[in-house]
Amino acid sequence: MTDAGSTRSERRPSPLPLPRITAAAGQAEEAPPPESAPDPQRWRALTVSLAGAFMVLLDVSIVNVALPSMERGFHVSPGTAQWVVSGYALTFGLALVPAGRLGDTIGRRRMFLIALSAFVLTSALTGAAQTTGWLLAARLLQGVAGGMLIPQNVGLIQDLFRGPERGRAFGVLGGVVGVATAAGPLLGGLILDLAGGPDGWRWVFYVNVPIGLVALLLAARLVPVTTAARADGTHLDLVGSALLGAGVLSLLLPLVLTEAGGPSWLWWLLSAAALLLTAFVRWEVRTSRRGRAPLLDPQLAATAGFSPGLAIGLVYFAGFTGIFLVLALFFQDGLGYSPLRSGLAVTPFALGSAVSAVLAGRLVARVGRWLTVSGLTATVIGLGTTALVLGRVGGDPAAWAAAGPLLVAGLGSGMVVSPNTTLTLESVPPRMAGAAGGALQTAQRIGSSVGSAVLVILYYHELTHSRGSSGAAVSDALICAAGCMVLALLIAVAELVGRRRHRPATAPRGTHRSSPESDHDLVAT
């Protein structure tokens, strides 16, 4: 297994291998084998795996612009059509952590190929849907396939990369997450414009098929066999999977049904979610103490940067994802823009995010959490300014007036998603990488669902009370999104202060990350 401890810039002579006692299992474990040469095709393998991840994440937002066409094609209400978006988010979130654990157990390559094959097949089934039931069922299955694929990218990075390269690889992954979400409206509008006709929406799904097949062939050739099952790998923690799945379902169901016009009594499920997730945490601690492999190792909570990174991801995505939904409502319903023109209006955000994400991936090893703090500050400023501009400027000039502030917000966003992914996962032991990546994505999906529901409700509430003023509605929604960014900023600052307090006085600048041993196991004290 790749030595994840090589993330430090200096090497020390390796002592004789000695057994260590892990906090999770309380049993002897051999020291990791000597570091092997990195895979020469690691960057090609990463490119292929990220192509799959881009397709999966793009499908979170690209469908928004196609919903009106689906409503007309199937003669359904907006609430029913919204299930095409909400159902995907629901099953996507449910699959993440169990799929990550399976990748840790049976190998990343195998899980990646299975998930990518399933995603291609379900994309074709969704595009070919002839009835509403067929459409929704295929879309739910597509979400499961997407949730199976995403955690394998994190595991592959942990297995294939070391040292500063790992930070850059995580930076690219974070950039893909941000850019795919931001670029969805533009690409969706472009596809609808090119396809034309009442069935043009089908190509939003069909486009995944040729790209996915090419990625599948390249992945079978380039993605290496890396992580094998451990001795306890046959234990899949079915009870933990059931508790976590039921808890996440109870949490997400009221949120996604709110967007789809569901009954208000479902909000009582949030109480059940709290109980189920508490029971899940207790079960995982108990499983770990019994010396068995839990679904989500409790040690992750003590891993440097993991818990605050999860919190930042959850809160940030609560504001981030809903932005594009309310902007699409504003530009298309409020100002009468076409789907393509609406997508072009938010392109400055996507471009800014793409540029800054690449740069942030290279700088995060030196700058650390300061990069996240700077990015969140820029995002808050950009969104706040956009809210003020769109509240006062309407019609054709609105898109041009908002371009500059959206560019600033996008530049800030690229410095948040990419570095936070790196800082959250860099000290996670490779044996937990898939489950940890699934946990981070689950937090982001929960944040996305919460934010989308809240911002849409706020938008329509203000639209009603302002007598149809879409400018006032989008302004209030964007200010709410900026408020989420402010909360994420406070968490990032608190984590930065905490790292400074716990950094050894003799440590040179830039060595604020965890010790080499923490990349393998959190050794019991």
TABELWO-V327227 format. One record per backbone hydrogen bond with DSSP energy under -1.0 kcal/mol. CO is the residue of the C=O (numbers start at 0). NH is the residue of the N-H. Records with the same first field share a line. If there is no record, write none. Layout:
# TABELWO-V327227
CO->NH ; NH
This chain:
# TABELWO-V327227
2->5
4->7
19->28
20->523
21->25
26->21
28->19
38->41
40->44
41->45
42->46
43->47
44->48
45->49
46->50
47->51
48->52
49->53
50->54
51->55
52->56
53->57
54->58
56->59
57->61
60->63
62->65
63->66
65->69
66->70
67->71
68->72
69->73
70->74 ; 75
76->80
77->81
79->82
80->83
81->84 ; 85
82->86
84->88
85->89
86->90
87->91
88->92
89->93
90->94
94->98
95->99
96->100
97->101
98->102
99->103
100->104
101->105
102->106
106->110
107->111
108->112
109->113
110->114
111->115
112->116
113->117
114->118
115->119
116->120
117->121
118->122
119->123
120->124
121->125
122->126
123->127
125->128
130->134
131->135
132->136
133->137
134->138
135->139
136->140
137->141
138->142
139->143
140->144
141->145
142->146
143->147
144->148
145->149
148->151
149->152
150->154
151->155
152->156
153->157
154->158
155->159
156->160
161->164
162->165
163->167
164->168
165->169
166->170
167->171
168->172
169->173
170->174
171->175
172->176
173->177
174->178
175->179
176->180
177->181
178->182
182->186
183->187
184->188
185->189
186->190
187->191
188->192
189->193
190->194
191->195
196->199
198->201
199->202
200->203
201->204 ; 205
202->206
204->207
205->208
206->210
207->211
208->212
209->213
210->214
211->215
212->216
213->217
214->218
215->219
217->221
218->222
229->232
231->234
236->240
237->241
238->242
239->243
240->244
241->245
242->246
243->247
244->248
245->249
246->250
247->251
248->252
251->255
252->256
253->257
254->258
255->259
256->261
257->260
262->265
263->266
264->267
265->268
266->269
267->270
268->272
269->273
270->274
271->275
272->276
273->277
274->278
275->279
276->280
277->281
278->282
279->283
280->284
281->285
282->286
283->287
284->288
285->289
286->291
287->290
296->299
297->300
298->301
302->305
304->308
305->309
306->310
307->311
308->312
309->313
310->314
311->315
312->316
313->317
315->319
316->320
321->325
322->326
323->327
324->328
325->329
326->330
327->331
328->332 ; 333
329->334
330->336
337->341
338->342
339->343
340->344
343->346
345->349
346->350
347->351
348->352
349->353
350->354
351->355
352->356
353->357
354->358
355->359
356->360
358->362
359->363
362->365 ; 366
363->367
366->369
367->370
368->372
369->373
370->374
371->375
372->376
373->377
374->378
375->379
376->380
377->381
378->382
379->383
380->384
381->385
382->386
383->387
384->388
385->389
386->390
388->391 ; 392
394->397
396->400
397->401
401->405
402->406
403->407
404->408
405->409
406->410
407->411
408->412
409->413
412->415 ; 416
415->419
416->420
417->421
418->422
419->423
420->424
421->425
424->427
428->431
429->432
431->435
432->436
433->437
434->438
435->439
436->440
437->441
438->442
439->443
440->444
441->445
442->446
443->447
444->448
445->449
446->450
447->451
448->452
449->453
450->454
451->455
452->456
453->457
454->458
455->459
456->460
457->461
458->462
459->463
460->464
461->465
462->467
463->466
467->469
468->472
469->473
470->474
471->475
472->476
473->477
474->478
475->479
476->480
477->481
478->482
479->483
480->484
481->485
482->486
483->487
484->488
485->489
486->490
487->491
488->492
489->493
490->494
491->495
492->496
493->497
494->498
495->499
496->500
497->501
503->506
507->510
514->517
515->518
516->519 ; 520
520->522
521->22
